[in-house]
Amino acid sequence: MEKANERVLVTGGTGKTGRELVRLLAEGGVPVRAASRHPGRPAGGGAEAVEFDWARPETHAAALEGVGSLYLVPPALVADASGQVVPFLRRAVDGGVRRIVHLSAMGVDAAPEEVGLRKIELSVMGSGAGWTILRPNWFMQNFSESFFLAPIIERGELPAPTGSAAVSFIDSRDIAAVAAAALVEEGHEGAGYALTGGRALTFGEAAETIGTTVGREVRHVDVEPETMRRVMVEWGMPGDYADMMMGLFGGISAGWSAAIDDSVGRVLGRPPISFADYARDNVDAWLPATTRSA
Ligand SMILES: NC(=O)c1ccc[n+]([C@@H]2O[C@H](COP(=O)([O-])OP(=O)(O)OC[C@H]3O[C@@H](n4cnc5c(N)ncnc54)[C@H](OP(=O)(O)O)[C@@H]3O)[C@@H](O)[C@H]2O)c1
């Protein structure tokens, strides 16, 4: 019989890291509940799905029922989500959550306390639950699931105002694997893991690798910042979030995103997934629908 509060609640359970984490936990026999605004979508494995909306606190109690561990992904595309996340954390810990693994972002530990993501980190650390904070660099999956995808498919172009600066992109499957370890193994409490790939690539190298994998030319276009902002807003990103993203592109240009950390290897006992392997595993994303593998 399932013990009380043994269940793991995965917020962002349909997202780039969350859906893979749900699969890993379900495959490992861990009771897991995937939270989403659209719970009808398959959650993967033997997991449950629950309706959950950060902006609708009335959906929170059912999601937290019987939950002892939480994977916390603040809502994507909200510049400061602390007003939604902080009260939820209090409710979660009051209801029996004892372990929190929080998906933050690289560099947030150095951000001022008034920055939304840092406010959430501090709230996790002060929650009274055992915590682990994951601070990943840019996800490889942004090229196959985000605002970079349409220009790659439509024009063979990867727009980014980054010159020849490099980024140690990480595969979101590695982030999920680290999250799974932090949720089910002992020894990760109080740790903050900077998560990067094993190599830093320029956007030119990323474009070339995608092009080689797909079998067509894909080239990096070093666009003006206004053009980049327009690409993101046309994709559906709110303006204030796009402004924040432009700050992150500035950080890339300044060389801040090229650092390599060995946390993935230390936690997983294997090297991070390479960009070439990521591209091979996601090749369908860049192919016309008619030529995709079944
Ligand atoms: N992408 C990167 O390169 C990167 C790098 C570092 C850190 N991060 C951090 O990772 C997190 C995830 O970012 P992402 O852009 O990659 O997104 P994602 O995890 O791929 O997708 C967003 C997830 O959040 C859920 N969600 C969005 N709004 C929600 C709401 N109002 N209520 C409930 N669930 C909601 C979505 O579920 P439904 O749509 O199914 O409801 C989806 O599962 C962000 O906090 C970001 O700061 C991302």
The ligand as an SDF file (V2000), in Angstrom:
LIG
                    3D

 48 52  0  0  0  0  0  0  0  0999 V2000
   14.4180   27.1780  -21.4500 N   0  0  0  0  0  0  0  0  0  0  0  0
   15.6140   27.4990  -20.9590 C   0  0  0  0  0  0  0  0  0  0  0  0
   16.6250   27.6200  -21.6640 O   0  0  0  0  0  0  0  0  0  0  0  0
   15.7570   27.7110  -19.4650 C   0  0  0  0  0  0  0  0  0  0  0  0
   17.0530   27.8840  -18.9440 C   0  0  0  0  0  0  0  0  0  0  0  0
   17.1890   28.0490  -17.5510 C   0  0  0  0  0  0  0  0  0  0  0  0
   16.0700   28.0220  -16.7330 C   0  0  0  0  0  0  0  0  0  0  0  0
   14.8320   27.8600  -17.2960 N   0  0  0  0  0  0  0  0  0  0  0  0
   13.6670   27.8550  -16.3960 C   0  0  0  0  0  0  0  0  0  0  0  0
   12.9180   26.6770  -16.6290 O   0  0  0  0  0  0  0  0  0  0  0  0
   11.5480   26.9290  -16.4070 C   0  0  0  0  0  0  0  0  0  0  0  0
   10.7710   26.2990  -17.5470 C   0  0  0  0  0  0  0  0  0  0  0  0
   10.9670   27.0710  -18.7000 O   0  0  0  0  0  0  0  0  0  0  0  0
   10.6430   26.6220  -20.1740 P   0  0  0  0  0  0  0  0  0  0  0  0
   10.4750   27.8780  -20.9320 O   0  0  0  0  0  0  0  0  0  0  0  0
   11.6750   25.6740  -20.6540 O   0  0  0  0  0  0  0  0  0  0  0  0
    9.2240   25.9470  -20.0680 O   0  0  0  0  0  0  0  0  0  0  0  0
    8.7430   24.4280  -20.0450 P   0  0  0  0  0  0  0  0  0  0  0  0
    9.0800   23.7780  -18.7490 O   0  0  0  0  0  0  0  0  0  0  0  0
    9.1090   23.7230  -21.3050 O   0  0  0  0  0  0  0  0  0  0  0  0
    7.1620   24.6470  -20.1510 O   0  0  0  0  0  0  0  0  0  0  0  0
    6.4460   25.3460  -19.2060 C   0  0  0  0  0  0  0  0  0  0  0  0
    5.6850   24.4150  -18.2550 C   0  0  0  0  0  0  0  0  0  0  0  0
    5.0510   25.2330  -17.3000 O   0  0  0  0  0  0  0  0  0  0  0  0
    3.6680   24.9580  -17.3180 C   0  0  0  0  0  0  0  0  0  0  0  0
    2.9370   26.1940  -17.0780 N   0  0  0  0  0  0  0  0  0  0  0  0
    3.0870   27.3730  -17.7280 C   0  0  0  0  0  0  0  0  0  0  0  0
    2.2230   28.2870  -17.2180 N   0  0  0  0  0  0  0  0  0  0  0  0
    1.5410   27.6380  -16.2280 C   0  0  0  0  0  0  0  0  0  0  0  0
    0.5150   28.0310  -15.3490 C   0  0  0  0  0  0  0  0  0  0  0  0
   -0.0300   29.2770  -15.3510 N   0  0  0  0  0  0  0  0  0  0  0  0
    0.0540   27.1330  -14.4560 N   0  0  0  0  0  0  0  0  0  0  0  0
    0.5310   25.8650  -14.4330 C   0  0  0  0  0  0  0  0  0  0  0  0
    1.5160   25.4250  -15.2540 N   0  0  0  0  0  0  0  0  0  0  0  0
    1.9980   26.3100  -16.1440 C   0  0  0  0  0  0  0  0  0  0  0  0
    3.3470   24.3680  -18.6680 C   0  0  0  0  0  0  0  0  0  0  0  0
    2.2620   23.4910  -18.5390 O   0  0  0  0  0  0  0  0  0  0  0  0
    0.8710   23.5680  -19.3560 P   0  0  0  0  0  0  0  0  0  0  0  0
    1.0730   24.4780  -20.5300 O   0  0  0  0  0  0  0  0  0  0  0  0
    0.6040   22.1380  -19.7450 O   0  0  0  0  0  0  0  0  0  0  0  0
   -0.0850   24.0920  -18.3470 O   0  0  0  0  0  0  0  0  0  0  0  0
    4.6240   23.5940  -18.9660 C   0  0  0  0  0  0  0  0  0  0  0  0
    4.5790   22.3090  -18.3990 O   0  0  0  0  0  0  0  0  0  0  0  0
   11.3710   28.4440  -16.2650 C   0  0  0  0  0  0  0  0  0  0  0  0
   11.1190   28.7610  -14.9200 O   0  0  0  0  0  0  0  0  0  0  0  0
   12.7120   29.0050  -16.7160 C   0  0  0  0  0  0  0  0  0  0  0  0
   13.0800   30.1500  -15.9870 O   0  0  0  0  0  0  0  0  0  0  0  0
   14.6630   27.6870  -18.6330 C   0  0  0  0  0  0  0  0  0  0  0  0
  1  2  1  0
  2  3  2  0
  2  4  1  0
  4  5  1  0
  4 48  2  0
  5  6  2  0
  6  7  1  0
  7  8  2  0
  8  9  1  0
  8 48  1  0
  9 10  1  0
  9 46  1  0
 10 11  1  0
 11 12  1  0
 11 44  1  0
 12 13  1  0
 13 14  1  0
 14 15  2  0
 14 16  1  0
 14 17  1  0
 17 18  1  0
 18 19  2  0
 18 20  1  0
 18 21  1  0
 21 22  1  0
 22 23  1  0
 23 24  1  0
 23 42  1  0
 24 25  1  0
 25 26  1  0
 25 36  1  0
 26 27  1  0
 26 35  1  0
 27 28  2  0
 28 29  1  0
 29 30  1  0
 29 35  2  0
 30 31  1  0
 30 32  2  0
 32 33  1  0
 33 34  2  0
 34 35  1  0
 36 37  1  0
 36 42  1  0
 37 38  1  0
 38 39  2  0
 38 40  1  0
 38 41  1  0
 42 43  1  0
 44 45  1  0
 44 46  1  0
 46 47  1  0
M  CHG  2   8   1  16  -1
M  END
$$$$
